[in-house]
Amino acid sequence: MYGFNDIKDALIKVSPPRLLFIFFILTCLFNAPYAHSEQITGSGCSVSNLGYLTELAADYQKLTGGKVLIRGGGSVTGIEDLRTGRVDFAAACRHKMKDDPEDIKFIQVAWDALVAIVHKSNPVSNISPDDIRAIYTGKITNWTQLKGADKTIKLFISKPSKGHGLSGVESSVDKLIFKGSQPQDIPDAVYLASTGIVEQMVEKTAEGFAIAGFLSSRKRDVKILKLNGVYPDKLSISTNKYPFKRPLFLLLPKNPRPEVKKFTDFALSKKGQELISSYGAISLSDIKNLDRGTLSNEGK
């Protein structure tokens, strides 16, 4: 066994530059666990990530110093990541379903709406729920049927791998547009892993069509269609003039880390809700402000 004097004598023999290097390495090693414990990671809903969550995480770090790493992948991926402990929290744009883990808590922090999106070059500007259902069921297959160009409609759908449940947009389409009777297999549809990828495909496909989220689509290089003559924006969605409004959630495990609870509380706080609204998203407080007549359409 080496005693204190032995260690002291050994250090005395080390040159000052080397001693400084050893001190630096030891400092990094002792501080690394603490630094890691301060960072939390979340994954999930692409609409939430692009629509408000990435910006909120950045502002949270500026204001509190707490680091939040955001990954995408879709609601189903987020739930699976949270179930297996790969992330500290998740984001979802659908309600809790019977196959989801019972101990995951869904906490609503904002609102979104389903929107129909097409390529920027598409002359079509308006669509109806009946038209959407007809596209999904193969009754409308060419844009000429909607007073557009003579091009076959290419339908993109967000759908996780088989057996992993419904994506956030997919479950919302089933509930809000098809009232629980969405067709399971749609001929010629292109199925993709997340809504983020769907939106990117519509950006570069002239004949493309998809149902996506308002909060993310407004930040893409796509054309958002009116629905029965009503354009989706912050005000029309909040007042229900534009239909298909849906909630956005943060998902927490049964025993979340203190840093996760702190971030969630921040998202629900007055400051957090003000920030979410300032991004052009629809906060919970925006809906409450309707009664006071103070809702702004800023950032639509």
C-alpha positions in Angstrom: 0.0 0.0 0.0 1.2 3.5 -0.8 1.0 6.1 1.9 0.4 9.9 1.6 4.2 10.6 1.6 4.8 8.2 -1.2 2.1 9.9 -3.4 3.5 13.3 -2.4 7.1 12.3 -3.4 5.8 10.9 -6.7 4.0 14.1 -7.6 7.1 16.2 -6.7 9.1 14.3 -9.3 6.5 15.1 -12.0 7.4 18.1 -14.2 5.1 21.2 -13.8 3.6 20.9 -17.3 2.8 17.2 -16.9 1.4 17.9 -13.4 -0.9 20.6 -14.9 -2.1 18.1 -17.5 -2.8 15.4 -14.8 -4.8 18.0 -12.8 -6.8 18.9 -16.0 -7.7 15.3 -16.7 -8.8 14.6 -13.1 -10.9 17.7 -13.1 -12.7 16.6 -16.3 -13.3 13.2 -14.9 -14.8 14.5 -11.6 -17.0 17.0 -13.4 -18.2 14.7 -16.2 -21.0 12.9 -14.2 -22.4 16.1 -12.9 -22.5 17.7 -16.4 -24.2 14.7 -17.8 -26.8 14.7 -15.1 -27.8 18.2 -15.9 -28.7 17.4 -19.6 -32.0 15.7 -20.5 -32.9 14.1 -23.8 -36.3 13.9 -25.5 -37.6 12.4 -28.7 -40.8 12.0 -30.6 -43.4 14.1 -32.4 -41.9 15.8 -35.5 -44.6 18.4 -35.5 -43.9 19.4 -31.9 -40.1 19.4 -32.4 -40.2 21.8 -35.4 -43.3 23.6 -34.3 -42.2 24.8 -30.8 -40.1 22.3 -28.8 -36.6 22.9 -30.3 -37.1 26.7 -29.8 -38.4 26.2 -26.3 -35.4 24.0 -25.3 -33.0 26.7 -26.6 -34.7 29.5 -24.7 -34.9 27.3 -21.6 -31.1 26.8 -21.7 -30.6 30.6 -22.1 -32.8 31.4 -19.2 -31.9 28.6 -16.8 -28.7 26.9 -18.0 -30.5 23.6 -18.2 -29.6 21.6 -21.3 -32.3 19.8 -23.3 -31.4 17.7 -26.3 -34.3 17.2 -28.8 -34.5 14.3 -31.3 -37.2 13.5 -33.8 -38.6 10.2 -35.0 -42.3 10.6 -34.5 -44.7 10.0 -31.6 -44.4 6.2 -31.7 -40.6 6.4 -31.6 -40.8 8.8 -28.7 -43.1 6.5 -26.7 -40.9 3.5 -27.4 -37.7 5.4 -26.5 -39.3 6.5 -23.2 -40.5 3.0 -22.4 -37.0 1.5 -22.9 -35.2 4.3 -21.1 -33.4 5.7 -24.1 -34.7 9.2 -23.4 -35.8 11.2 -20.3 -39.1 12.4 -21.9 -41.0 12.3 -25.1 -43.3 14.4 -27.3 -46.6 13.2 -28.9 -49.3 14.7 -31.0 -52.0 12.1 -30.1 -53.8 11.1 -27.0 -52.8 8.1 -24.9 -53.9 4.8 -26.4 -54.7 1.4 -24.8 -51.4 -0.1 -26.0 -49.2 2.6 -24.6 -47.4 1.9 -21.3 -49.7 2.6 -18.4 -47.1 4.5 -16.3 -46.4 7.1 -19.0 -48.0 10.5 -18.1 -49.3 12.7 -21.0 -49.2 16.4 -20.2 -50.7 18.8 -22.7 -48.6 21.9 -23.3 -49.9 23.3 -26.7 -52.4 22.9 -29.6 -52.0 22.0 -33.2 -54.3 21.2 -36.2 -54.3 18.8 -39.1 -53.7 20.6 -42.4 -53.6 19.5 -46.0 -50.3 20.3 -47.8 -49.2 20.3 -51.4 -46.2 21.4 -53.5 -45.8 25.1 -53.8 -46.4 24.9 -57.6 -49.8 23.3 -57.2 -52.6 25.6 -58.3 -55.2 24.0 -56.0 -55.8 26.2 -53.0 -58.9 24.7 -51.3 -60.1 21.2 -50.3 -62.9 19.7 -48.3 -63.0 16.8 -45.8 -64.9 14.8 -48.4 -62.2 15.4 -50.9 -59.6 14.2 -48.4 -61.5 11.1 -47.8 -61.9 10.5 -51.5 -58.2 10.8 -52.0 -57.5 8.3 -49.3 -60.1 5.8 -50.6 -58.9 6.1 -54.3 -62.0 7.9 -55.6 -60.0 11.0 -56.4 -56.7 10.1 -58.1 -55.8 13.0 -60.4 -55.4 16.7 -59.6 -57.8 17.6 -62.5 -60.6 16.3 -60.2 -59.8 19.2 -57.9 -59.4 21.7 -60.7 -55.6 21.2 -60.7 -53.1 20.1 -63.3 -53.3 16.8 -65.1 -51.1 14.8 -62.7 -51.7 11.7 -60.7 -51.9 12.5 -57.0 -49.1 11.1 -55.0 -50.3 10.5 -51.4 -47.7 10.5 -48.6 -48.7 9.1 -45.2 -46.8 9.0 -41.9 -47.0 5.4 -40.6 -44.6 3.6 -38.2 -43.5 0.1 -38.7 -46.2 -2.5 -38.6 -47.1 -3.5 -35.0 -45.9 -0.3 -33.4 -49.2 1.5 -33.2 -50.5 4.7 -35.0 -48.4 7.8 -35.6 -49.7 11.1 -34.2 -50.9 12.4 -37.5 -52.3 9.0 -38.5 -54.4 8.6 -35.3 -55.6 12.2 -35.7 -56.7 11.6 -39.3 -58.5 8.5 -38.2 -60.3 10.3 -35.4 -61.0 13.7 -36.9 -61.4 13.1 -40.6 -62.6 9.5 -40.8 -64.4 9.2 -37.5 -62.7 5.9 -36.7 -63.1 4.3 -40.2 -59.8 5.2 -41.9 -58.9 2.6 -44.5 -56.0 0.4 -43.4 -54.4 -0.3 -46.8 -54.4 2.6 -49.3 -53.3 1.6 -52.9 -50.4 3.6 -54.3 -49.8 5.6 -51.0 -46.2 6.1 -50.0 -45.7 5.3 -46.3 -43.0 7.0 -44.4 -41.6 6.8 -40.9 -42.5 10.3 -39.6 -44.5 13.4 -40.4 -41.2 15.3 -40.8 -40.2 13.1 -43.7 -43.7 13.3 -45.2 -43.5 17.1 -45.2 -40.0 17.0 -46.8 -41.3 14.7 -49.6 -44.2 17.1 -50.4 -41.7 19.9 -50.6 -40.0 18.3 -53.6 -42.9 16.4 -55.2 -45.0 18.4 -57.7 -47.9 16.1 -57.5 -47.6 15.4 -53.8 -50.3 15.5 -51.2 -50.3 14.8 -47.4 -52.0 15.5 -44.1 -49.6 17.0 -41.6 -49.5 19.3 -38.6 -50.1 23.0 -38.8 -47.2 24.0 -36.5 -44.5 22.2 -38.6 -46.0 22.7 -42.1 -46.0 26.5 -41.7 -42.2 26.3 -41.4 -41.8 24.1 -44.5 -41.6 25.2 -48.2 -45.1 23.8 -48.9 -48.5 25.2 -49.7 -51.2 24.8 -47.0 -54.7 24.4 -48.4 -57.8 26.1 -47.2 -60.4 23.7 -45.8 -63.9 24.6 -47.0 -62.6 28.1 -47.7 -61.0 28.6 -44.3 -57.3 29.1 -44.1 -55.6 27.5 -41.0 -53.8 30.1 -38.9 -53.4 30.8 -35.2 -56.7 32.6 -34.8 -59.0 30.4 -37.0 -57.7 27.2 -35.3 -58.0 28.7 -31.8 -61.6 29.8 -32.4 -62.5 26.5 -34.0 -63.4 28.3 -37.2 -60.9 26.0 -38.8 -61.6 22.4 -37.6 -59.3 19.5 -36.8 -57.6 21.1 -33.8 -55.7 18.6 -31.7 -53.5 18.6 -28.5 -49.7 18.3 -28.2 -48.2 16.5 -25.2 -45.0 16.1 -23.3 -44.7 12.5 -22.0 -43.1 11.7 -18.7 -42.1 8.4 -17.1 -43.4 7.3 -13.8 -40.5 8.7 -11.9 -39.0 11.5 -14.0 -35.7 13.1 -13.2 -35.9 16.4 -11.4 -34.5 18.1 -14.5 -37.4 16.7 -16.6 -39.9 18.0 -14.0 -38.3 21.4 -14.1 -38.4 21.6 -17.9 -42.1 20.5 -18.0 -43.0 23.0 -15.3 -41.3 25.7 -17.3 -43.3 24.7 -20.5 -46.5 25.1 -18.5 -45.4 28.3 -16.7 -46.5 31.8 -17.7 -43.1 32.5 -19.3 -43.0 29.1 -21.1 -46.5 29.6 -22.5 -45.6 33.1 -23.6 -42.6 31.7 -25.4 -44.6 29.0 -27.1 -47.1 31.6 -28.4 -44.3 33.9 -29.5 -43.0 31.1 -31.9 -46.3 31.3 -33.7 -47.6 28.1 -32.0 -50.9 27.8 -30.2 -50.3 27.8 -26.4 -52.7 26.7 -23.8 -52.8 30.4 -22.6 -53.8 31.5 -26.1 -57.0 29.5 -25.8 -57.7 31.0 -22.4 -57.1 34.5 -23.8 -59.9 34.0 -26.2 -62.3 34.8 -23.4 -60.4 38.1 -22.7 -60.4 39.0 -26.4 -56.6 39.4 -26.4 -55.5 36.5 -28.7 -53.0 37.6 -31.3 -52.5 36.0 -34.8 -48.8 37.0 -34.7 -46.5 34.4 -36.2 -49.1 32.6 -38.2 
